[in-house]
Amino acid sequence: MLTYKTSFRNHLATKLKRYRHSHKLSQETMSEYLRISPRSYVDIERGRYGMSAHTLVMFMLTMSDTEVLQLIDELRKIVSAEDKKL
């Protein structure tokens, strides 16, 4: 279970940062979109902490349908890769 958690946290941190950069948003603006404090946002983006379910849903709500489907596909691939390690 811990390997999934770590893999998800790292992937989502990277995804969040890339999304923010590609949409030319500040960390403060992203924290507002996600309804979290700027400090919490920075910690998530740096991979220090994982996203809560609420924060993940808020992130997905900022994304286009295509981006959401791509994220789900990427998470499936992570699970598949982690399962092969077991």
HTML snippet that shows the backbone in 3Dmol.js (N, CA, C, O; Angstrom):
<script src="https://3Dmol.org/build/3Dmol-min.js"></script>
<div id="view" style="width:600px;height:400px;position:relative"></div>
<script>
const pdb = `
ATOM      1  N   MET A   1       0.820  -1.195   0.000  1.00  0.00           N
ATOM      2  CA  MET A   1       0.000   0.000   0.000  1.00  0.00           C
ATOM      3  C   MET A   1       0.865   1.260   0.000  1.00  0.00           C
ATOM      4  O   MET A   1       0.554   2.229  -0.694  1.00  0.00           O
ATOM      5  N   LEU A   2       1.933   1.247   0.767  1.00  0.00           N
ATOM      6  CA  LEU A   2       2.792   2.429   0.862  1.00  0.00           C
ATOM      7  C   LEU A   2       3.400   2.792  -0.488  1.00  0.00           C
ATOM      8  O   LEU A   2       3.553   3.976  -0.786  1.00  0.00           O
ATOM      9  N   THR A   3       3.750   1.805  -1.314  1.00  0.00           N
ATOM     10  CA  THR A   3       4.340   2.118  -2.612  1.00  0.00           C
ATOM     11  C   THR A   3       3.349   2.842  -3.503  1.00  0.00           C
ATOM     12  O   THR A   3       3.736   3.747  -4.243  1.00  0.00           O
ATOM     13  N   TYR A   4       2.063   2.460  -3.448  1.00  0.00           N
ATOM     14  CA  TYR A   4       1.061   3.178  -4.232  1.00  0.00           C
ATOM     15  C   TYR A   4       0.965   4.621  -3.761  1.00  0.00           C
ATOM     16  O   TYR A   4       0.928   5.554  -4.563  1.00  0.00           O
ATOM     17  N   LYS A   5       0.927   4.782  -2.454  1.00  0.00           N
ATOM     18  CA  LYS A   5       0.791   6.110  -1.867  1.00  0.00           C
ATOM     19  C   LYS A   5       1.941   7.021  -2.292  1.00  0.00           C
ATOM     20  O   LYS A   5       1.719   8.167  -2.683  1.00  0.00           O
ATOM     21  N   THR A   6       3.150   6.517  -2.214  1.00  0.00           N
ATOM     22  CA  THR A   6       4.327   7.290  -2.603  1.00  0.00           C
ATOM     23  C   THR A   6       4.311   7.590  -4.098  1.00  0.00           C
ATOM     24  O   THR A   6       4.585   8.716  -4.514  1.00  0.00           O
ATOM     25  N   SER A   7       3.991   6.585  -4.898  1.00  0.00           N
ATOM     26  CA  SER A   7       3.949   6.779  -6.352  1.00  0.00           C
ATOM     27  C   SER A   7       2.876   7.785  -6.740  1.00  0.00           C
ATOM     28  O   SER A   7       3.115   8.654  -7.580  1.00  0.00           O
ATOM     29  N   PHE A   8       1.699   7.676  -6.138  1.00  0.00           N
ATOM     30  CA  PHE A   8       0.622   8.626  -6.417  1.00  0.00           C
ATOM     31  C   PHE A   8       1.021  10.035  -5.997  1.00  0.00           C
ATOM     32  O   PHE A   8       0.821  10.991  -6.745  1.00  0.00           O
ATOM     33  N   ARG A   9       1.589  10.160  -4.793  1.00  0.00           N
ATOM     34  CA  ARG A   9       1.978  11.480  -4.292  1.00  0.00           C
ATOM     35  C   ARG A   9       2.983  12.144  -5.235  1.00  0.00           C
ATOM     36  O   ARG A   9       2.846  13.321  -5.570  1.00  0.00           O
ATOM     37  N   ASN A  10       3.980  11.389  -5.652  1.00  0.00           N
ATOM     38  CA  ASN A  10       4.998  11.953  -6.544  1.00  0.00           C
ATOM     39  C   ASN A  10       4.414  12.310  -7.905  1.00  0.00           C
ATOM     40  O   ASN A  10       4.718  13.366  -8.459  1.00  0.00           O
ATOM     41  N   HIS A  11       3.578  11.432  -8.440  1.00  0.00           N
ATOM     42  CA  HIS A  11       2.984  11.697  -9.753  1.00  0.00           C
ATOM     43  C   HIS A  11       2.067  12.915  -9.696  1.00  0.00           C
ATOM     44  O   HIS A  11       2.123  13.780 -10.570  1.00  0.00           O
ATOM     45  N   LEU A  12       1.227  12.980  -8.668  1.00  0.00           N
ATOM     46  CA  LEU A  12       0.291  14.099  -8.571  1.00  0.00           C
ATOM     47  C   LEU A  12       1.014  15.417  -8.316  1.00  0.00           C
ATOM     48  O   LEU A  12       0.574  16.460  -8.801  1.00  0.00           O
ATOM     49  N   ALA A  13       2.097  15.392  -7.577  1.00  0.00           N
ATOM     50  CA  ALA A  13       2.874  16.614  -7.351  1.00  0.00           C
ATOM     51  C   ALA A  13       3.433  17.129  -8.677  1.00  0.00           C
ATOM     52  O   ALA A  13       3.371  18.324  -8.965  1.00  0.00           O
ATOM     53  N   THR A  14       3.974  16.222  -9.473  1.00  0.00           N
ATOM     54  CA  THR A  14       4.512  16.599 -10.784  1.00  0.00           C
ATOM     55  C   THR A  14       3.406  17.103 -11.694  1.00  0.00           C
ATOM     56  O   THR A  14       3.561  18.115 -12.377  1.00  0.00           O
ATOM     57  N   LYS A  15       2.286  16.389 -11.697  1.00  0.00           N
ATOM     58  CA  LYS A  15       1.149  16.757 -12.541  1.00  0.00           C
ATOM     59  C   LYS A  15       0.619  18.140 -12.158  1.00  0.00           C
ATOM     60  O   LYS A  15       0.314  18.957 -13.027  1.00  0.00           O
ATOM     61  N   LEU A  16       0.512  18.391 -10.869  1.00  0.00           N
ATOM     62  CA  LEU A  16       0.020  19.666 -10.373  1.00  0.00           C
ATOM     63  C   LEU A  16       0.932  20.815 -10.817  1.00  0.00           C
ATOM     64  O   LEU A  16       0.460  21.850 -11.286  1.00  0.00           O
ATOM     65  N   LYS A  17       2.226  20.618 -10.662  1.00  0.00           N
ATOM     66  CA  LYS A  17       3.183  21.663 -11.036  1.00  0.00           C
ATOM     67  C   LYS A  17       3.158  21.915 -12.543  1.00  0.00           C
ATOM     68  O   LYS A  17       3.178  23.066 -12.981  1.00  0.00           O
ATOM     69  N   ARG A  18       3.116  20.850 -13.330  1.00  0.00           N
ATOM     70  CA  ARG A  18       3.056  21.018 -14.792  1.00  0.00           C
ATOM     71  C   ARG A  18       1.775  21.721 -15.215  1.00  0.00           C
ATOM     72  O   ARG A  18       1.784  22.579 -16.098  1.00  0.00           O
ATOM     73  N   TYR A  19       0.669  21.344 -14.571  1.00  0.00           N
ATOM     74  CA  TYR A  19      -0.614  21.981 -14.886  1.00  0.00           C
ATOM     75  C   TYR A  19      -0.529  23.477 -14.595  1.00  0.00           C
ATOM     76  O   TYR A  19      -0.932  24.305 -15.412  1.00  0.00           O
ATOM     77  N   ARG A  20      -0.003  23.807 -13.432  1.00  0.00           N
ATOM     78  CA  ARG A  20       0.110  25.214 -13.034  1.00  0.00           C
ATOM     79  C   ARG A  20       0.968  26.003 -14.011  1.00  0.00           C
ATOM     80  O   ARG A  20       0.610  27.110 -14.412  1.00  0.00           O
ATOM     81  N   HIS A  21       2.105  25.425 -14.390  1.00  0.00           N
ATOM     82  CA  HIS A  21       2.993  26.115 -15.331  1.00  0.00           C
ATOM     83  C   HIS A  21       2.359  26.249 -16.709  1.00  0.00           C
ATOM     84  O   HIS A  21       2.435  27.310 -17.327  1.00  0.00           O
ATOM     85  N   SER A  22       1.741  25.191 -17.188  1.00  0.00           N
ATOM     86  CA  SER A  22       1.155  25.233 -18.531  1.00  0.00           C
ATOM     87  C   SER A  22      -0.014  26.210 -18.629  1.00  0.00           C
ATOM     88  O   SER A  22      -0.304  26.727 -19.708  1.00  0.00           O
ATOM     89  N   HIS A  23      -0.683  26.462 -17.508  1.00  0.00           N
ATOM     90  CA  HIS A  23      -1.797  27.408 -17.495  1.00  0.00           C
ATOM     91  C   HIS A  23      -1.381  28.779 -16.955  1.00  0.00           C
ATOM     92  O   HIS A  23      -2.213  29.662 -16.743  1.00  0.00           O
ATOM     93  N   LYS A  24      -0.068  28.930 -16.738  1.00  0.00           N
ATOM     94  CA  LYS A  24       0.513  30.194 -16.281  1.00  0.00           C
ATOM     95  C   LYS A  24      -0.182  30.737 -15.025  1.00  0.00           C
ATOM     96  O   LYS A  24      -0.590  31.897 -14.961  1.00  0.00           O
ATOM     97  N   LEU A  25      -0.297  29.860 -14.047  1.00  0.00           N
ATOM     98  CA  LEU A  25      -0.942  30.212 -12.785  1.00  0.00           C
ATOM     99  C   LEU A  25       0.090  30.283 -11.667  1.00  0.00           C
ATOM    100  O   LEU A  25       1.095  29.572 -11.688  1.00  0.00           O
ATOM    101  N   SER A  26      -0.166  31.138 -10.704  1.00  0.00           N
ATOM    102  CA  SER A  26       0.709  31.217  -9.532  1.00  0.00           C
ATOM    103  C   SER A  26       0.329  30.116  -8.543  1.00  0.00           C
ATOM    104  O   SER A  26      -0.745  29.521  -8.634  1.00  0.00           O
ATOM    105  N   GLN A  27       1.218  29.862  -7.611  1.00  0.00           N
ATOM    106  CA  GLN A  27       0.914  28.898  -6.562  1.00  0.00           C
ATOM    107  C   GLN A  27      -0.265  29.379  -5.725  1.00  0.00           C
ATOM    108  O   GLN A  27      -1.092  28.578  -5.292  1.00  0.00           O
ATOM    109  N   GLU A  28      -0.338  30.667  -5.502  1.00  0.00           N
ATOM    110  CA  GLU A  28      -1.445  31.219  -4.720  1.00  0.00           C
ATOM    111  C   GLU A  28      -2.783  31.025  -5.440  1.00  0.00           C
ATOM    112  O   GLU A  28      -3.782  30.679  -4.810  1.00  0.00           O
ATOM    113  N   THR A  29      -2.801  31.245  -6.751  1.00  0.00           N
ATOM    114  CA  THR A  29      -4.029  31.034  -7.514  1.00  0.00           C
ATOM    115  C   THR A  29      -4.445  29.574  -7.481  1.00  0.00           C
ATOM    116  O   THR A  29      -5.624  29.259  -7.319  1.00  0.00           O
ATOM    117  N   MET A  30      -3.466  28.675  -7.636  1.00  0.00           N
ATOM    118  CA  MET A  30      -3.792  27.246  -7.575  1.00  0.00           C
ATOM    119  C   MET A  30      -4.339  26.875  -6.206  1.00  0.00           C
ATOM    120  O   MET A  30      -5.277  26.085  -6.108  1.00  0.00           O
ATOM    121  N   SER A  31      -3.765  27.434  -5.151  1.00  0.00           N
ATOM    122  CA  SER A  31      -4.269  27.123  -3.810  1.00  0.00           C
ATOM    123  C   SER A  31      -5.712  27.597  -3.661  1.00  0.00           C
ATOM    124  O   SER A  31      -6.517  26.945  -2.997  1.00  0.00           O
ATOM    125  N   GLU A  32      -6.036  28.723  -4.274  1.00  0.00           N
ATOM    126  CA  GLU A  32      -7.417  29.214  -4.236  1.00  0.00           C
ATOM    127  C   GLU A  32      -8.338  28.270  -4.996  1.00  0.00           C
ATOM    128  O   GLU A  32      -9.434  27.967  -4.523  1.00  0.00           O
ATOM    129  N   TYR A  33      -7.915  27.798  -6.165  1.00  0.00           N
ATOM    130  CA  TYR A  33      -8.719  26.856  -6.953  1.00  0.00           C
ATOM    131  C   TYR A  33      -8.983  25.569  -6.163  1.00  0.00           C
ATOM    132  O   TYR A  33     -10.072  24.999  -6.224  1.00  0.00           O
ATOM    133  N   LEU A  34      -7.971  25.132  -5.427  1.00  0.00           N
ATOM    134  CA  LEU A  34      -8.074  23.866  -4.696  1.00  0.00           C
ATOM    135  C   LEU A  34      -8.693  24.031  -3.314  1.00  0.00           C
ATOM    136  O   LEU A  34      -8.956  23.044  -2.627  1.00  0.00           O
ATOM    137  N   ARG A  35      -8.928  25.292  -2.900  1.00  0.00           N
ATOM    138  CA  ARG A  35      -9.533  25.603  -1.602  1.00  0.00           C
ATOM    139  C   ARG A  35      -8.651  25.129  -0.441  1.00  0.00           C
ATOM    140  O   ARG A  35      -9.133  24.579   0.549  1.00  0.00           O
ATOM    141  N   ILE A  36      -7.346  25.362  -0.599  1.00  0.00           N
ATOM    142  CA  ILE A  36      -6.392  25.042   0.466  1.00  0.00           C
ATOM    143  C   ILE A  36      -5.486  26.248   0.681  1.00  0.00           C
ATOM    144  O   ILE A  36      -5.482  27.179  -0.124  1.00  0.00           O
ATOM    145  N   SER A  37      -4.731  26.230   1.751  1.00  0.00           N
ATOM    146  CA  SER A  37      -3.823  27.345   2.030  1.00  0.00           C
ATOM    147  C   SER A  37      -2.654  27.318   1.052  1.00  0.00           C
ATOM    148  O   SER A  37      -2.290  26.261   0.539  1.00  0.00           O
ATOM    149  N   PRO A  38      -2.067  28.489   0.798  1.00  0.00           N
ATOM    150  CA  PRO A  38      -0.883  28.518  -0.072  1.00  0.00           C
ATOM    151  C   PRO A  38       0.248  27.623   0.445  1.00  0.00           C
ATOM    152  O   PRO A  38       0.951  26.990  -0.342  1.00  0.00           O
ATOM    153  N   ARG A  39       0.419  27.573   1.759  1.00  0.00           N
ATOM    154  CA  ARG A  39       1.475  26.723   2.348  1.00  0.00           C
ATOM    155  C   ARG A  39       1.198  25.253   2.065  1.00  0.00           C
ATOM    156  O   ARG A  39       2.110  24.505   1.714  1.00  0.00           O
ATOM    157  N   SER A  40      -0.050  24.836   2.215  1.00  0.00           N
ATOM    158  CA  SER A  40      -0.410  23.448   1.921  1.00  0.00           C
ATOM    159  C   SER A  40      -0.169  23.137   0.456  1.00  0.00           C
ATOM    160  O   SER A  40       0.310  22.058   0.108  1.00  0.00           O
ATOM    161  N   TYR A  41      -0.506  24.098  -0.402  1.00  0.00           N
ATOM    162  CA  TYR A  41      -0.285  23.887  -1.832  1.00  0.00           C
ATOM    163  C   TYR A  41       1.200  23.653  -2.120  1.00  0.00           C
ATOM    164  O   TYR A  41       1.556  22.712  -2.828  1.00  0.00           O
ATOM    165  N   VAL A  42       2.048  24.497  -1.580  1.00  0.00           N
ATOM    166  CA  VAL A  42       3.494  24.375  -1.801  1.00  0.00           C
ATOM    167  C   VAL A  42       3.984  23.009  -1.329  1.00  0.00           C
ATOM    168  O   VAL A  42       4.778  22.362  -2.012  1.00  0.00           O
ATOM    169  N   ASP A  43       3.518  22.572  -0.170  1.00  0.00           N
ATOM    170  CA  ASP A  43       3.928  21.272   0.364  1.00  0.00           C
ATOM    171  C   ASP A  43       3.486  20.125  -0.548  1.00  0.00           C
ATOM    172  O   ASP A  43       4.223  19.156  -0.726  1.00  0.00           O
ATOM    173  N   ILE A  44       2.298  20.231  -1.119  1.00  0.00           N
ATOM    174  CA  ILE A  44       1.819  19.195  -2.047  1.00  0.00           C
ATOM    175  C   ILE A  44       2.645  19.214  -3.325  1.00  0.00           C
ATOM    176  O   ILE A  44       3.090  18.169  -3.798  1.00  0.00           O
ATOM    177  N   GLU A  45       2.848  20.405  -3.883  1.00  0.00           N
ATOM    178  CA  GLU A  45       3.590  20.516  -5.137  1.00  0.00           C
ATOM    179  C   GLU A  45       5.024  20.013  -4.987  1.00  0.00           C
ATOM    180  O   GLU A  45       5.582  19.455  -5.932  1.00  0.00           O
ATOM    181  N   ARG A  46       5.611  20.197  -3.845  1.00  0.00           N
ATOM    182  CA  ARG A  46       6.978  19.729  -3.598  1.00  0.00           C
ATOM    183  C   ARG A  46       7.035  18.256  -3.215  1.00  0.00           C
ATOM    184  O   ARG A  46       8.117  17.694  -3.047  1.00  0.00           O
ATOM    185  N   GLY A  47       5.864  17.630  -3.077  1.00  0.00           N
ATOM    186  CA  GLY A  47       5.829  16.211  -2.741  1.00  0.00           C
ATOM    187  C   GLY A  47       6.029  15.916  -1.274  1.00  0.00           C
ATOM    188  O   GLY A  47       6.215  14.762  -0.889  1.00  0.00           O
ATOM    189  N   ARG A  48       5.992  16.931  -0.465  1.00  0.00           N
ATOM    190  CA  ARG A  48       6.166  16.739   0.970  1.00  0.00           C
ATOM    191  C   ARG A  48       4.966  16.002   1.564  1.00  0.00           C
ATOM    192  O   ARG A  48       5.119  15.139   2.429  1.00  0.00           O
ATOM    193  N   TYR A  49       3.771  16.355   1.088  1.00  0.00           N
ATOM    194  CA  TYR A  49       2.536  15.708   1.534  1.00  0.00           C
ATOM    195  C   TYR A  49       1.701  15.331   0.318  1.00  0.00           C
ATOM    196  O   TYR A  49       1.814  15.948  -0.742  1.00  0.00           O
ATOM    197  N   GLY A  50       0.875  14.328   0.478  1.00  0.00           N
ATOM    198  CA  GLY A  50      -0.038  13.946  -0.584  1.00  0.00           C
ATOM    199  C   GLY A  50      -1.305  14.779  -0.521  1.00  0.00           C
ATOM    200  O   GLY A  50      -1.560  15.485   0.454  1.00  0.00           O
ATOM    201  N   MET A  51      -2.092  14.681  -1.581  1.00  0.00           N
ATOM    202  CA  MET A  51      -3.376  15.388  -1.634  1.00  0.00           C
ATOM    203  C   MET A  51      -4.431  14.600  -0.871  1.00  0.00           C
ATOM    204  O   MET A  51      -4.425  13.369  -0.858  1.00  0.00           O
ATOM    205  N   SER A  52      -5.325  15.327  -0.245  1.00  0.00           N
ATOM    206  CA  SER A  52      -6.505  14.679   0.317  1.00  0.00           C
ATOM    207  C   SER A  52      -7.445  14.354  -0.843  1.00  0.00           C
ATOM    208  O   SER A  52      -7.266  14.848  -1.956  1.00  0.00           O
ATOM    209  N   ALA A  53      -8.431  13.531  -0.575  1.00  0.00           N
ATOM    210  CA  ALA A  53      -9.425  13.211  -1.606  1.00  0.00           C
ATOM    211  C   ALA A  53     -10.123  14.482  -2.062  1.00  0.00           C
ATOM    212  O   ALA A  53     -10.377  14.663  -3.253  1.00  0.00           O
ATOM    213  N   HIS A  54     -10.433  15.359  -1.121  1.00  0.00           N
ATOM    214  CA  HIS A  54     -11.089  16.624  -1.451  1.00  0.00           C
ATOM    215  C   HIS A  54     -10.235  17.458  -2.400  1.00  0.00           C
ATOM    216  O   HIS A  54     -10.736  17.986  -3.392  1.00  0.00           O
ATOM    217  N   THR A  55      -8.954  17.575  -2.095  1.00  0.00           N
ATOM    218  CA  THR A  55      -8.050  18.367  -2.927  1.00  0.00           C
ATOM    219  C   THR A  55      -7.911  17.751  -4.314  1.00  0.00           C
ATOM    220  O   THR A  55      -7.876  18.471  -5.312  1.00  0.00           O
ATOM    221  N   LEU A  56      -7.831  16.433  -4.384  1.00  0.00           N
ATOM    222  CA  LEU A  56      -7.752  15.763  -5.682  1.00  0.00           C
ATOM    223  C   LEU A  56      -8.992  16.052  -6.515  1.00  0.00           C
ATOM    224  O   LEU A  56      -8.885  16.339  -7.708  1.00  0.00           O
ATOM    225  N   VAL A  57     -10.157  15.979  -5.904  1.00  0.00           N
ATOM    226  CA  VAL A  57     -11.397  16.267  -6.637  1.00  0.00           C
ATOM    227  C   VAL A  57     -11.404  17.723  -7.106  1.00  0.00           C
ATOM    228  O   VAL A  57     -11.783  18.003  -8.243  1.00  0.00           O
ATOM    229  N   MET A  58     -10.994  18.636  -6.254  1.00  0.00           N
ATOM    230  CA  MET A  58     -10.955  20.053  -6.660  1.00  0.00           C
ATOM    231  C   MET A  58      -9.973  20.254  -7.816  1.00  0.00           C
ATOM    232  O   MET A  58     -10.231  21.046  -8.722  1.00  0.00           O
ATOM    233  N   PHE A  59      -8.862  19.546  -7.784  1.00  0.00           N
ATOM    234  CA  PHE A  59      -7.904  19.626  -8.888  1.00  0.00           C
ATOM    235  C   PHE A  59      -8.531  19.107 -10.178  1.00  0.00           C
ATOM    236  O   PHE A  59      -8.404  19.725 -11.235  1.00  0.00           O
ATOM    237  N   MET A  60      -9.198  17.983 -10.079  1.00  0.00           N
ATOM    238  CA  MET A  60      -9.824  17.409 -11.270  1.00  0.00           C
ATOM    239  C   MET A  60     -10.919  18.321 -11.821  1.00  0.00           C
ATOM    240  O   MET A  60     -11.156  18.342 -13.029  1.00  0.00           O
ATOM    241  N   LEU A  61     -11.580  19.067 -10.958  1.00  0.00           N
ATOM    242  CA  LEU A  61     -12.617  19.996 -11.408  1.00  0.00           C
ATOM    243  C   LEU A  61     -12.041  21.189 -12.162  1.00  0.00           C
ATOM    244  O   LEU A  61     -12.747  21.833 -12.938  1.00  0.00           O
ATOM    245  N   THR A  62     -10.760  21.487 -11.939  1.00  0.00           N
ATOM    246  CA  THR A  62     -10.122  22.586 -12.682  1.00  0.00           C
ATOM    247  C   THR A  62      -9.668  22.124 -14.063  1.00  0.00           C
ATOM    248  O   THR A  62      -9.412  22.941 -14.947  1.00  0.00           O
ATOM    249  N   MET A  63      -9.571  20.811 -14.240  1.00  0.00           N
ATOM    250  CA  MET A  63      -9.043  20.239 -15.485  1.00  0.00           C
ATOM    251  C   MET A  63     -10.151  20.029 -16.517  1.00  0.00           C
ATOM    252  O   MET A  63     -11.332  19.939 -16.182  1.00  0.00           O
ATOM    253  N   SER A  64      -9.736  19.955 -17.768  1.00  0.00           N
ATOM    254  CA  SER A  64     -10.683  19.607 -18.834  1.00  0.00           C
ATOM    255  C   SER A  64     -10.998  18.118 -18.734  1.00  0.00           C
ATOM    256  O   SER A  64     -10.288  17.367 -18.065  1.00  0.00           O
ATOM    257  N   ASP A  65     -12.066  17.701 -19.403  1.00  0.00           N
ATOM    258  CA  ASP A  65     -12.431  16.280 -19.405  1.00  0.00           C
ATOM    259  C   ASP A  65     -11.291  15.423 -19.938  1.00  0.00           C
ATOM    260  O   ASP A  65     -11.014  14.348 -19.405  1.00  0.00           O
ATOM    261  N   THR A  66     -10.640  15.891 -20.976  1.00  0.00           N
ATOM    262  CA  THR A  66      -9.518  15.155 -21.560  1.00  0.00           C
ATOM    263  C   THR A  66      -8.378  15.016 -20.567  1.00  0.00           C
ATOM    264  O   THR A  66      -7.777  13.948 -20.454  1.00  0.00           O
ATOM    265  N   GLU A  67      -8.077  16.085 -19.852  1.00  0.00           N
ATOM    266  CA  GLU A  67      -7.004  16.049 -18.856  1.00  0.00           C
ATOM    267  C   GLU A  67      -7.342  15.096 -17.710  1.00  0.00           C
ATOM    268  O   GLU A  67      -6.468  14.391 -17.207  1.00  0.00           O
ATOM    269  N   VAL A  68      -8.604  15.077 -17.302  1.00  0.00           N
ATOM    270  CA  VAL A  68      -9.025  14.176 -16.225  1.00  0.00           C
ATOM    271  C   VAL A  68      -8.868  12.722 -16.665  1.00  0.00           C
ATOM    272  O   VAL A  68      -8.352  11.889 -15.920  1.00  0.00           O
ATOM    273  N   LEU A  69      -9.320  12.428 -17.884  1.00  0.00           N
ATOM    274  CA  LEU A  69      -9.189  11.058 -18.391  1.00  0.00           C
ATOM    275  C   LEU A  69      -7.729  10.649 -18.516  1.00  0.00           C
ATOM    276  O   LEU A  69      -7.380   9.501 -18.240  1.00  0.00           O
ATOM    277  N   GLN A  70      -6.886  11.565 -18.925  1.00  0.00           N
ATOM    278  CA  GLN A  70      -5.453  11.282 -19.020  1.00  0.00           C
ATOM    279  C   GLN A  70      -4.882  10.995 -17.637  1.00  0.00           C
ATOM    280  O   GLN A  70      -4.087  10.068 -17.476  1.00  0.00           O
ATOM    281  N   LEU A  71      -5.274  11.771 -16.647  1.00  0.00           N
ATOM    282  CA  LEU A  71      -4.806  11.551 -15.278  1.00  0.00           C
ATOM    283  C   LEU A  71      -5.226  10.179 -14.774  1.00  0.00           C
ATOM    284  O   LEU A  71      -4.421   9.459 -14.183  1.00  0.00           O
ATOM    285  N   ILE A  72      -6.474   9.816 -15.004  1.00  0.00           N
ATOM    286  CA  ILE A  72      -6.958   8.502 -14.566  1.00  0.00           C
ATOM    287  C   ILE A  72      -6.163   7.394 -15.239  1.00  0.00           C
ATOM    288  O   ILE A  72      -5.800   6.409 -14.596  1.00  0.00           O
ATOM    289  N   ASP A  73      -5.892   7.548 -16.521  1.00  0.00           N
ATOM    290  CA  ASP A  73      -5.103   6.546 -17.245  1.00  0.00           C
ATOM    291  C   ASP A  73      -3.696   6.447 -16.669  1.00  0.00           C
ATOM    292  O   ASP A  73      -3.164   5.347 -16.519  1.00  0.00           O
ATOM    293  N   GLU A  74      -3.095   7.574 -16.348  1.00  0.00           N
ATOM    294  CA  GLU A  74      -1.755   7.571 -15.759  1.00  0.00           C
ATOM    295  C   GLU A  74      -1.750   6.874 -14.394  1.00  0.00           C
ATOM    296  O   GLU A  74      -0.823   6.127 -14.077  1.00  0.00           O
ATOM    297  N   LEU A  75      -2.780   7.120 -13.596  1.00  0.00           N
ATOM    298  CA  LEU A  75      -2.867   6.473 -12.286  1.00  0.00           C
ATOM    299  C   LEU A  75      -3.068   4.966 -12.428  1.00  0.00           C
ATOM    300  O   LEU A  75      -2.523   4.191 -11.642  1.00  0.00           O
ATOM    301  N   ARG A  76      -3.840   4.551 -13.417  1.00  0.00           N
ATOM    302  CA  ARG A  76      -4.001   3.112 -13.688  1.00  0.00           C
ATOM    303  C   ARG A  76      -2.662   2.471 -14.033  1.00  0.00           C
ATOM    304  O   ARG A  76      -2.364   1.363 -13.586  1.00  0.00           O
ATOM    305  N   LYS A  77      -1.860   3.167 -14.826  1.00  0.00           N
ATOM    306  CA  LYS A  77      -0.549   2.645 -15.212  1.00  0.00           C
ATOM    307  C   LYS A  77       0.371   2.527 -14.002  1.00  0.00           C
ATOM    308  O   LYS A  77       1.167   1.592 -13.909  1.00  0.00           O
ATOM    309  N   ILE A  78       0.260   3.465 -13.089  1.00  0.00           N
ATOM    310  CA  ILE A  78       1.064   3.396 -11.866  1.00  0.00           C
ATOM    311  C   ILE A  78       0.676   2.164 -11.056  1.00  0.00           C
ATOM    312  O   ILE A  78       1.539   1.430 -10.576  1.00  0.00           O
ATOM    313  N   VAL A  79      -0.626   1.945 -10.909  1.00  0.00           N
ATOM    314  CA  VAL A  79      -1.092   0.773 -10.158  1.00  0.00           C
ATOM    315  C   VAL A  79      -0.612  -0.512 -10.831  1.00  0.00           C
ATOM    316  O   VAL A  79      -0.154  -1.438 -10.161  1.00  0.00           O
ATOM    317  N   SER A  80      -0.719  -0.560 -12.144  1.00  0.00           N
ATOM    318  CA  SER A  80      -0.289  -1.753 -12.883  1.00  0.00           C
ATOM    319  C   SER A  80       1.211  -2.001 -12.688  1.00  0.00           C
ATOM    320  O   SER A  80       1.627  -3.137 -12.464  1.00  0.00           O
ATOM    321  N   ALA A  81       2.004  -0.965 -12.772  1.00  0.00           N
ATOM    322  CA  ALA A  81       3.449  -1.098 -12.588  1.00  0.00           C
ATOM    323  C   ALA A  81       3.789  -1.534 -11.164  1.00  0.00           C
ATOM    324  O   ALA A  81       4.674  -2.366 -10.964  1.00  0.00           O
ATOM    325  N   GLU A  82       3.096  -0.980 -10.184  1.00  0.00           N
ATOM    326  CA  GLU A  82       3.331  -1.356  -8.785  1.00  0.00           C
ATOM    327  C   GLU A  82       2.902  -2.801  -8.539  1.00  0.00           C
ATOM    328  O   GLU A  82       3.561  -3.522  -7.790  1.00  0.00           O
ATOM    329  N   ASP A  83       1.795  -3.231  -9.166  1.00  0.00           N
ATOM    330  CA  ASP A  83       1.333  -4.612  -9.011  1.00  0.00           C
ATOM    331  C   ASP A  83       2.357  -5.607  -9.562  1.00  0.00           C
ATOM    332  O   ASP A  83       2.536  -6.693  -9.010  1.00  0.00           O
ATOM    333  N   LYS A  84       3.016  -5.234 -10.636  1.00  0.00           N
ATOM    334  CA  LYS A  84       4.019  -6.123 -11.241  1.00  0.00           C
ATOM    335  C   LYS A  84       5.237  -6.285 -10.344  1.00  0.00           C
ATOM    336  O   LYS A  84       5.937  -7.295 -10.420  1.00  0.00           O
ATOM    337  N   LYS A  85       5.493  -5.293  -9.493  1.00  0.00           N
ATOM    338  CA  LYS A  85       6.627  -5.372  -8.577  1.00  0.00           C
ATOM    339  C   LYS A  85       6.378  -6.357  -7.433  1.00  0.00           C
ATOM    340  O   LYS A  85       7.319  -6.876  -6.832  1.00  0.00           O
ATOM    341  N   LEU A  86       5.100  -6.607  -7.140  1.00  0.00           N
ATOM    342  CA  LEU A  86       4.765  -7.462  -5.986  1.00  0.00           C
ATOM    343  C   LEU A  86       5.033  -8.908  -6.235  1.00  0.00           C
ATOM    344  O   LEU A  86       4.800  -9.739  -5.357  1.00  0.00           O
TER     345      LEU A  86
END
`;
const viewer = $3Dmol.createViewer("view");
viewer.addModel(pdb, "pdb");
viewer.setStyle({}, {cartoon: {color: "spectrum"}});
viewer.zoomTo();
viewer.render();
</script>
